[in-house]
Amino acid sequence: MKIIMRWFPFGDDSVTLWQIKQVPGVSGVATCLPNIPVGEVWPLDILQSLKKEINDAGLEMEVIESVNVHEDIKKGLPSRDKYIDAYIKTIHNLAKVGVKCLCYNFMPVMDWLRSDVARKAEDGSYVMSYRHEDILKMNPLTIASEMAGKSNNFSMPGWEPERLGSMAEDILFYQGISPEQYRENMKYFLDAVIPHAEECDIKMGIHPDDPPWQLFGLPKLMVDAEGIRKFLSLNDSEYNGLTLCSGSLGANMENDIPALVREFVAMGRVPFVHLRNVKHLSPRDFDESAHLTQCGDLDMFEIVKALHDCGFDGYLRSDHGRMIWGEKGRPGYGLYDRALGTTYILGLWEAVDKMKRIMED
């Protein structure tokens, strides 16, 4: 297993590589090229320059998060083939700079959604939160601007400006797509790109829907164990995998995260794990909490133990953190709370490992 942290390049991050290097146990970063429009090929020379910057800081660049999938691919339009071709070329360029894992998603229009990205918690920290009734009252056309208003002038992954101009039109389109048709669009994409992922030895891990339930009539298929099983069955290659996000899936109180780990990691279909905790206020309302088990409703010890029991050997990062100690940065991606989460996760892993060794002796 390798512990990494997410990092946004080209001055679009309040956290530096120098700081990440000092977090105990961290070997590399998951990064991206946010300035390349969705659907275009990621240039090799820029990737090489980015890799050098990261390597010069003493870190690895083996994980990319994310290469966004163009909406025409998700919609199943005739134009999807040219965007799939660009995606394939990007995969080959990523292989040339040593990338081993590619996280992406197939969420329609909106990659993720919160009613507030900076809600003040009782302890004085600022957290990302979700209130279902507040979301339903929002105008989908203004959600992006409302979220951007609290982004501290950093870009919001999944809410790129060029994707939002046609949001109303896109929502109407997706409302007319059945789950079966959307799953077919997924399969068309997978059958085209997975052979190239195999050739390039890059494990692809799809991120679950966030939040994991229906919204605005959009097709949401990656929300529970059954949806994940159906997705993985679309293409049986081990290179067609899941980014198992405890926070996204854990927002649904019916999802048993340790059980999901034991099922899908044991299958060898989880190349990447995001670990964070959530605190439920109701079945459809939650706050993103500190990683510590007692701060939320997910048993982080049992999740880490399940990963260890199944021999997880992929990449893992602490996911969204709170903004604490007066830090200013991209919501969810400050340094301090993610560093605390990272060392906490590593502590749990070490504890599980030593407990097993003692029992064996």
C-alpha positions in Angstrom: 0.0 0.0 0.0 1.1 3.5 -0.8 -0.2 6.6 1.1 -0.5 9.7 -1.1 -2.2 13.1 -0.9 -4.1 15.1 -3.5 -2.3 18.1 -4.9 -3.3 20.7 -7.6 -0.5 22.1 -9.7 0.3 25.4 -11.3 -0.2 27.6 -8.3 -3.8 26.4 -7.8 -3.2 24.9 -4.3 -2.6 26.5 -0.9 -0.6 23.3 0.0 3.0 22.9 -1.4 4.9 19.8 -2.3 7.4 20.8 0.3 4.7 20.6 2.9 3.3 17.3 1.7 6.8 15.7 1.7 7.0 16.4 5.4 3.8 14.4 6.2 5.1 11.1 7.6 4.5 8.1 5.4 3.4 10.0 2.3 5.1 8.7 -0.9 3.5 10.7 -3.6 0.6 12.8 -4.8 -2.6 12.3 -6.9 -2.6 15.2 -9.3 -4.1 16.5 -12.6 -3.9 19.0 -15.4 -6.9 21.3 -14.5 -6.1 23.8 -17.3 -6.7 21.2 -20.1 -10.3 21.4 -21.3 -12.4 18.3 -20.9 -12.1 16.2 -24.0 -8.7 17.3 -25.1 -5.5 15.2 -25.0 -3.2 15.9 -22.1 0.1 17.0 -23.7 3.1 14.8 -23.0 5.5 17.7 -22.5 3.4 19.3 -19.7 3.1 15.9 -18.0 6.8 15.4 -18.2 7.4 18.9 -16.6 4.8 18.2 -13.9 6.4 14.8 -13.1 9.8 16.5 -12.8 8.5 19.1 -10.4 6.9 16.4 -8.2 9.9 14.1 -8.4 12.3 16.9 -7.6 10.3 17.4 -4.4 11.0 13.8 -3.4 7.5 12.5 -4.3 6.0 10.1 -6.8 3.5 10.9 -9.5 1.8 7.5 -10.0 -1.8 8.5 -9.6 -3.9 10.9 -11.7 -7.1 12.3 -10.3 -8.9 13.0 -12.6 -9.1 12.8 -16.4 -12.7 14.0 -16.8 -15.0 12.1 -19.2 -16.6 14.4 -21.7 -20.4 14.8 -21.4 -20.9 13.5 -25.0 -19.4 10.2 -24.0 -21.8 10.0 -21.0 -24.7 11.0 -23.2 -23.8 8.4 -25.9 -23.8 10.9 -28.7 -22.2 10.1 -32.1 -19.5 12.6 -31.3 -18.3 10.5 -28.4 -15.8 8.5 -30.5 -13.5 11.5 -31.0 -13.5 12.2 -27.3 -12.8 8.6 -26.5 -9.9 8.7 -28.9 -8.5 11.7 -27.1 -9.0 9.9 -23.7 -7.0 6.9 -25.1 -4.2 9.1 -26.3 -4.1 10.7 -22.8 -3.8 7.2 -21.2 -0.8 6.5 -23.4 0.8 9.8 -22.5 0.2 9.1 -18.8 1.9 5.7 -19.2 5.0 7.4 -20.6 5.5 9.4 -17.4 5.0 6.3 -15.1 1.4 6.7 -14.0 -0.1 3.5 -12.6 -3.6 4.5 -11.5 -6.2 6.7 -13.1 -9.2 7.9 -11.0 -12.2 9.2 -12.9 -16.0 9.4 -12.6 -19.1 9.0 -14.8 -21.3 11.3 -12.9 -23.7 13.3 -15.1 -23.2 17.1 -15.1 -22.2 17.4 -11.5 -19.3 15.5 -10.1 -20.3 16.1 -6.5 -22.6 18.4 -4.6 -22.8 20.1 -1.2 -25.2 22.6 0.2 -22.4 24.4 2.0 -18.6 24.0 1.5 -17.7 26.0 4.6 -20.2 25.5 7.4 -18.8 26.5 10.8 -18.9 23.5 13.2 -19.3 23.6 16.9 -15.5 23.2 17.4 -14.8 26.3 15.3 -13.6 24.3 12.2 -15.2 24.7 8.8 -16.6 21.6 7.1 -18.4 20.7 3.9 -22.0 19.8 4.6 -25.0 18.4 2.8 -28.6 19.3 3.6 -31.0 17.6 1.2 -33.9 20.0 1.5 -31.6 22.9 0.9 -30.2 21.3 -2.2 -33.7 20.7 -3.5 -34.5 24.4 -3.1 -31.4 25.4 -5.1 -31.5 26.4 -8.8 -29.1 24.0 -10.5 -28.0 26.9 -12.6 -26.8 28.9 -9.6 -25.3 26.1 -7.5 -21.9 26.4 -9.1 -21.6 30.1 -8.5 -22.8 29.6 -4.9 -20.1 27.0 -4.3 -17.5 29.0 -6.0 -18.3 32.0 -3.7 -16.8 30.0 -0.8 -13.9 28.4 -2.6 -11.3 30.9 -1.4 -10.5 31.7 -5.1 -9.3 28.1 -5.8 -10.8 26.0 -8.6 -13.4 23.5 -7.6 -12.7 20.1 -9.2 -15.8 18.8 -11.0 -17.2 22.3 -11.4 -15.0 23.6 -14.2 -16.5 26.7 -15.9 -16.5 25.3 -19.4 -18.7 22.4 -18.2 -21.3 24.6 -16.7 -22.5 26.7 -19.5 -24.9 24.1 -20.8 -25.9 22.7 -17.4 -29.7 23.3 -17.8 -29.7 21.7 -21.2 -27.6 18.8 -20.0 -29.9 18.1 -17.0 -32.9 17.9 -19.2 -31.1 15.5 -21.5 -30.0 13.2 -18.7 -33.5 13.2 -17.3 -34.6 11.4 -20.4 -31.9 8.6 -20.2 -32.9 5.4 -18.5 -30.4 3.7 -16.1 -30.1 0.8 -18.6 -29.1 3.2 -21.4 -26.7 5.1 -19.2 -25.1 1.8 -18.2 -24.7 0.9 -21.9 -22.9 4.3 -22.4 -20.6 3.3 -19.6 -19.9 -0.1 -21.3 -19.2 1.6 -24.6 -16.6 3.8 -23.0 -15.0 0.9 -21.0 -14.8 -1.5 -23.9 -12.9 1.2 -25.9 -10.5 2.4 -23.2 -9.8 -0.7 -21.0 -7.7 -2.5 -23.6 -5.4 0.5 -23.7 -5.3 0.7 -19.9 -4.2 -3.0 -19.9 -1.6 -2.3 -22.6 -0.3 0.7 -20.6 -0.5 -1.1 -17.2 -2.7 1.7 -15.7 -5.5 0.6 -13.3 -8.6 2.6 -13.8 -10.8 3.3 -10.8 -14.2 4.9 -11.1 -15.4 7.1 -8.3 -18.8 6.5 -6.8 -21.7 9.0 -7.1 -21.5 11.8 -4.6 -24.0 12.0 -2.9 -25.1 8.4 -3.4 -28.7 8.9 -4.2 -31.0 10.4 -6.9 -31.0 14.2 -7.5 -32.7 16.3 -10.2 -33.7 13.2 -12.1 -30.1 12.4 -13.1 -29.0 8.8 -13.5 -27.0 7.8 -10.5 -25.8 4.2 -10.8 -22.7 4.0 -8.5 -24.4 4.3 -5.2 -24.3 0.9 -3.5 -22.9 -2.6 -3.7 -25.4 -3.7 -6.4 -24.6 -0.8 -8.6 -20.9 -1.4 -8.2 -21.3 -5.1 -9.1 -23.2 -4.2 -12.2 -20.6 -1.7 -13.2 -17.7 -4.1 -12.7 -19.5 -6.7 -14.7 -19.6 -4.4 -17.8 -16.0 -5.2 -18.4 -14.3 -8.1 -16.5 -10.8 -6.8 -16.8 -8.9 -6.2 -13.5 -8.0 -2.8 -15.0 -11.7 -1.8 -14.8 -11.8 -1.0 -11.1 -13.3 1.1 -8.4 -12.0 4.1 -6.4 -13.6 3.1 -3.1 -14.5 6.3 -1.4 -15.7 5.7 2.2 -17.1 9.2 2.5 -19.1 9.2 -0.7 -20.5 5.7 -0.2 -20.8 6.2 3.6 -23.1 9.1 3.2 -25.7 6.5 2.5 -26.4 5.0 5.9 -27.4 1.7 4.3 -23.9 1.1 2.9 -21.7 -1.1 5.0 -18.2 0.2 4.1 -16.1 -2.6 5.7 -18.3 -5.1 3.8 -17.8 -3.2 0.5 -14.1 -3.3 1.1 -14.0 -7.0 1.8 -16.1 -7.8 -1.3 -14.4 -5.6 -3.9 -10.8 -5.4 -2.6 -10.9 -9.2 -2.4 -11.9 -9.3 -6.0 -8.8 -7.3 -6.9 -10.9 -4.5 -8.3 -9.9 -1.6 -6.1 -6.7 0.2 -7.1 -7.4 3.4 -5.1 -9.1 4.2 -1.8 -10.3 7.5 -0.4 -10.8 7.5 3.4 -12.8 10.0 5.3 -15.6 10.0 7.9 -19.1 11.5 7.8 -21.5 12.5 10.5 -25.2 11.8 9.7 -27.9 14.1 10.9 -30.5 12.1 9.1 -30.6 9.6 6.2 -30.2 12.5 3.7 -28.2 15.0 5.7 -24.6 14.9 6.8 -21.4 16.8 7.6 -17.9 15.8 6.6 -16.2 15.2 9.9 -12.7 14.7 11.2 -11.3 11.3 10.2 -11.3 9.9 13.8 -13.9 7.2 14.3 -15.5 8.9 17.3 -16.0 12.1 15.2 -18.4 10.5 12.7 -20.5 7.4 12.0 -18.0 5.3 10.1 -15.8 2.8 12.0 -12.4 3.8 10.5 -10.6 1.0 12.4 -12.9 -1.7 10.9 -12.4 -0.1 7.4 -8.6 -0.1 7.7 -8.7 -3.7 9.2 -10.8 -4.9 6.2 -8.3 -3.3 3.8 -5.4 -5.0 5.7 -7.2 -8.4 5.9 -7.8 -8.3 2.1 -4.2 -7.5 1.4 -4.9 -4.1 -0.2 -1.8 -3.1 -2.1 -3.0 -0.1 -4.1 -3.0 3.6 -3.4 -4.8 5.3 -0.5 -5.3 8.9 0.5 -7.0 10.7 3.4 -9.9 12.4 1.7 -11.5 15.8 2.4 -10.4 17.5 5.6 -11.9 20.2 7.7 -10.4 23.7 7.6 -8.8 24.1 11.0 -6.5 26.5 12.9 -7.5 29.4 10.7 -6.1 27.8 7.5 -7.4 29.3 4.2 -7.5 27.1 1.1 -9.6 25.0 -1.2 -12.5 23.6 0.8 -11.8 20.1 1.8 -8.1 20.3 0.7 -6.2 22.2 3.3 -3.0 20.8 4.8 -3.6 20.4 8.5 -6.6 18.2 8.8 -5.6 16.0 5.9 -2.2 15.5 7.4 -3.8 14.5 10.7 -6.1 12.1 8.9 -3.1 10.6 7.0 -1.2 9.9 10.2 -4.3 8.6 11.9 -4.9 6.1 9.0 -1.3 5.0 9.1 -1.5 4.5 12.8 -4.5 2.3 12.4 -2.7 0.3 9.7 0.3 -0.2 11.9 -1.9 -1.2 14.9 -3.7 -3.8 12.8 -0.4 -5.1 11.4 1.2 -5.5 14.8 -1.9 -7.1 16.3 -1.8 -9.8 13.6 1.9 -10.4 14.2 1.4 -10.8 17.9 -1.5 -13.2 17.3 0.7 -15.2 14.9 3.5 -15.5 17.4 
